[in-house]
Amino acid sequence: MKIVMLGGPGAGKGTQAKIIAEEYKIPHISTGDIFRANIKEGTELGMKAKSFMDQGLLVPDELVVDLVADRLTWEDAKAGFVLDGFPRTIPQAEALTKALADMGTGLDYAIDIEVPDQTIIDRMGGRRACVSCGATYHIVNIPPKTEGKCDKCGSDLILRDDDKAETVKKRLDVYHEQTQPLIDYYKAQDLLKEVDGTVAMAEVFNAIAAILGA
């Protein structure tokens, strides 16, 4: 079962990817995790990626694709995988299609979690993070026991810059410009499945499980 997760920032695709991975015993693969693992292990690809990241530059598509393609050859990905945060652009999607074809396989599903922009802005604006231990909360969905304080260590909770409305709007603009075209790309290949991401987390997963034939 080879899956790509799509959806705007804050749509919940990372959360659902983790649940899918656990439920179906396939690896949850994110580019961030791949970068960190390769850099930690000092691989050639990891060092190349680090050279760009250290300069505050985006890692080029060719290198990202090489890192992802390498990860997909691992033993744990033979039975399938769920990709989260990749591909982000049409060139990346085309490169992924080619890399999988070279392995004699292809994707089974591209699952798009649909959430309106305003809902995403409201959701992310409600997030709070602990300044000390990094634990995350949501003032509506996962509130701390004491307002403004972390349940785990008692430190202050803050609204991160990434979650502020103006930043989220910019991230959504980038998503609509770069990543939204992937919806048409996978629709043309008859791989796209859409689920409503505005409902409860468990309901979103139930909709995904129905698509996957669970």
C-alpha positions in Angstrom: 0.0 0.0 0.0 1.8 3.1 -1.3 0.3 6.4 -0.3 1.0 10.1 -0.7 -0.8 12.5 1.7 -1.9 15.9 0.4 -3.5 18.8 2.2 -2.7 22.4 3.3 -0.6 23.2 6.3 -2.5 22.3 9.4 -5.0 20.1 7.6 -3.9 17.1 9.7 -2.1 15.0 7.1 0.9 14.4 9.4 -1.4 13.1 12.2 -3.3 10.9 9.8 -0.1 9.6 8.2 1.1 8.5 11.6 -2.2 6.7 12.3 -2.2 5.0 8.9 1.4 3.9 9.4 0.6 2.4 12.8 -2.6 0.7 11.6 -1.3 -0.8 8.4 2.3 -1.5 9.7 4.0 0.6 7.0 6.6 3.3 7.5 5.5 7.0 7.9 8.1 8.8 5.8 8.5 12.6 6.0 11.3 14.5 4.3 12.2 16.2 7.6 12.9 12.7 9.1 14.9 11.6 6.1 17.0 14.8 6.2 17.7 14.4 10.0 18.5 10.6 9.7 20.9 11.1 6.8 22.6 14.1 8.4 23.0 12.2 11.7 24.5 9.2 9.9 26.8 11.4 7.9 25.7 9.9 4.5 26.8 11.6 1.3 23.3 12.7 0.5 22.8 13.9 4.0 26.0 16.1 3.9 24.9 17.5 0.6 21.4 18.4 2.1 23.1 19.9 5.2 25.3 22.2 3.0 22.1 23.8 1.6 20.2 23.9 4.9 23.2 25.5 6.7 23.0 28.4 4.2 19.3 28.8 4.8 18.6 27.5 1.3 15.9 25.0 0.1 17.3 21.6 -0.7 17.1 21.2 -4.5 14.4 18.9 -5.9 17.0 16.5 -7.4 18.6 15.9 -4.0 15.2 15.6 -2.2 14.1 13.0 -4.7 17.4 11.1 -4.4 16.9 11.0 -0.6 13.3 9.9 -0.8 14.0 7.3 -3.5 16.8 5.9 -1.3 14.5 5.7 1.7 11.9 3.8 -0.4 14.4 1.0 -1.0 14.7 0.1 2.7 13.3 -3.3 3.7 10.5 -1.8 5.9 9.1 0.0 2.8 8.8 -3.1 0.6 5.2 -3.7 1.7 4.3 0.0 1.3 4.7 3.4 2.9 2.9 6.7 3.6 4.6 9.8 2.3 4.0 13.0 4.3 5.2 16.4 3.0 6.5 15.0 -0.3 6.0 15.6 -3.1 5.3 19.3 -2.8 5.6 20.3 -6.5 4.8 18.8 -9.9 8.5 18.3 -10.7 8.9 16.3 -7.5 5.7 14.3 -8.2 7.0 13.5 -11.7 10.4 12.4 -10.3 8.6 10.3 -7.7 6.5 8.6 -10.4 9.7 7.8 -12.4 11.6 6.6 -9.3 8.8 4.2 -8.4 8.5 3.1 -12.0 12.2 2.3 -12.0 11.6 0.1 -9.0 8.8 -1.6 -10.9 6.0 -0.2 -8.8 3.8 2.9 -8.4 1.5 4.7 -6.0 -1.9 3.3 -4.9 -3.5 6.4 -3.5 -3.0 10.1 -3.2 -5.2 11.2 -0.2 -6.2 14.8 0.0 -7.4 16.0 3.3 -9.7 19.0 2.5 -10.0 21.8 5.0 -11.0 25.4 4.1 -8.3 28.1 4.6 -10.2 29.9 7.3 -10.6 26.7 9.3 -6.8 26.1 9.0 -6.1 29.6 10.2 -8.4 29.2 13.1 -7.0 25.8 14.0 -3.3 26.9 13.9 -4.1 30.1 15.8 -5.3 27.9 18.6 -2.1 25.9 18.9 0.2 26.5 21.9 3.7 25.2 22.5 5.7 24.8 25.7 8.7 27.0 25.8 10.7 24.4 27.7 9.7 20.8 26.7 8.1 21.5 23.3 4.8 19.8 24.2 1.9 21.1 22.1 -1.7 21.9 22.9 -4.8 23.5 21.4 -6.9 25.9 23.3 -10.1 24.2 22.1 -9.2 20.6 21.1 -6.4 19.8 23.5 -6.4 22.4 26.2 -3.9 22.4 29.1 -5.2 21.7 32.6 -4.1 25.2 33.6 -4.5 28.0 31.1 -1.2 29.1 29.6 0.8 26.4 31.5 2.3 23.1 30.3 0.8 20.0 31.9 4.1 18.2 31.8 6.6 20.7 33.2 4.6 23.8 34.2 6.4 26.2 31.9 4.6 28.9 29.9 2.8 28.1 26.6 3.2 30.4 23.6 1.7 30.9 20.2 4.6 30.1 17.8 5.4 32.5 15.0 4.7 29.7 12.5 1.1 29.5 13.9 0.3 33.2 13.7 -2.5 34.1 11.2 -0.3 36.2 8.9 2.3 33.4 8.7 -0.3 30.7 8.1 -1.8 32.8 5.3 1.6 33.0 3.6 2.1 29.3 4.0 -1.4 28.7 2.5 -0.6 31.0 -0.5 2.6 28.9 -1.2 0.6 25.7 -0.8 -2.1 26.9 -3.3 0.5 28.0 -5.8 2.9 25.0 -5.6 1.2 22.0 -4.1 -2.5 22.4 -5.1 -1.6 21.5 -8.8 -0.7 18.0 -7.4 -4.4 17.4 -6.9 -5.0 17.7 -10.7 -1.9 15.7 -11.4 -3.0 12.7 -9.3 -6.7 13.1 -10.3 -5.5 12.6 -14.0 -3.9 9.3 -12.9 -7.0 8.2 -11.1 -5.1 8.0 -7.8 -6.7 10.9 -6.0 -9.1 10.3 -3.0 -10.6 13.3 -1.1 -11.7 13.2 2.5 -13.3 15.9 4.7 -10.7 17.1 7.2 -13.1 19.4 9.1 -14.6 16.5 11.1 -13.1 14.8 14.2 -9.7 13.1 13.8 -11.3 9.6 14.3 -13.9 10.3 11.6 -11.2 11.5 9.2 -9.3 8.2 9.7 -12.5 6.2 9.3 -13.0 7.8 5.9 -9.4 7.0 4.9 -9.8 3.4 6.1 -12.9 3.0 4.0 -10.8 4.2 1.0 -8.0 1.8 1.8 -10.5 -1.1 2.1 -10.0 -1.7 5.8 
